[in-house]
Amino acid sequence: MSDRPAPLADPHLLFDPAAGRRDIVVLGCTGSIGTQAIDLALRNPDRFRVTALSAAGGRVALLAEQARQLRVEKVAVAREDAVPALKEALSAQYGPGETLPEILAGPDAATELAASACHTVLNGITGSIGLAPTLAALRAGRTLALANKESLIVGGPLVKELARPGQIIPVDSEHAALFQALTAGTRAEVRKLVVTASGGPFRGRTRAELAQVTVQDALAHPTWAMGPVITVNSATLVNKGLEVIEAHLLYDIPFERIEVVVHPQSYVHSMVEFTDGSTLAQATPPDMRGPIAIGLGWPHRIPDAAPAFDWSKASTWEFFPLDTEAFPAVGLARHVGALGGTAPAVFNAANEECVEAFLAGRLPFTAIMDTVSAVVDEHGTPRSGTSLTVQDVLEAEAWARARAREMAARAAAEARA
């Protein structure tokens, strides 16, 4: 394996192992990852100082409260129409004579913050709009704590071209688990990556039984509290398919050596099997503060970042094979990942459109993957191969979104007929 390129995420190669307090920029600060990262920073002021925050702009009151708590220098919102409400919210939080943070607004605001002076950029933005901030942080030489898997999925070659060894620290629970387990051996000693999946709310159901599930059913995740899009992706297992592609890109392990296993308790977040037959598992109770702490603090561990197991209490840990017939998303993700080029961007964009249609009640649950698969098939051979550009990604996404909307509308009409 020594003649292959270095992986993007390698715990043996530290981009910047600096101790002391780190300046952090949090992108997607009002979402689940962002709010938990801020909680971690507030509990560890000797280790982290948050200097800037970005959000979409839908929760300006929370953004203003976070800015005041952290005394940040800059805040950014993607929606320019949110600026008046943000100014009002900031004025309500800050006292007379206190200096308000600088406000950046517009679709490029988060990208500008990602390149600002800091030690680490935590990219907790949801969706492929996180690609530009990811590239900006890497280009500026920042350590990137990556929770935005979509930017790596759709722009893999672009990210690999920019990232230096050890510059990316994964924040997904599964990839943070693999990252930690990989410290136990050399790259040549890794036989297999085993990515665990909770199975979502529909584990054990057949495809026929999934035909009538509701939005409420899909949002009832048994172990994780997440946003609606990610929760639906967990129900279809698209999220796991994206994680397989991400693991391939982060650790440079071939797809045939990345396995998915269903683990309903979500205690074991992933495993690494080594060539001597040993398997190392990383396990904690389901809580994202642990992976976030790895992303912000590595190679140092943050005491009491997340709860630990109470080993005095009995518990049962189960593992099941993946039902690929009822949940074809992982297999389709492997296919588009192997194709490369613009194929992963098409897969991701089509899925985002179909999930939106499902959440709006316009598309049946099983039609999500049927439609995504049809869009991927129609896209065919990737347009750019290894010479991918940002413009290629944007054009492929635009095409996939438009085509997915057309197909979803047709599928919805057929379902009503």
PyMOL commands that set and color helices and strands:
alter all, ss='L'
color gray80, all
select helices_A, chain A and resi 32-43+60-70+80-93+109-114+128-139+149-154+156-162+173-184+187-189+200-202+207-210+215-218+228-236+238-251+255-257+289-297+329-339+343-359+365-379+390-416
alter helices_A, ss='H'
color red, helices_A
select strands_A, chain A and resi 22-27+48-55+74-77+102-105+120-123+143-146+168-170+190-197+258-262+268-274+279-283+320-321
alter strands_A, ss='S'
color yellow, strands_A
deselect
rebuild
show_as cartoon
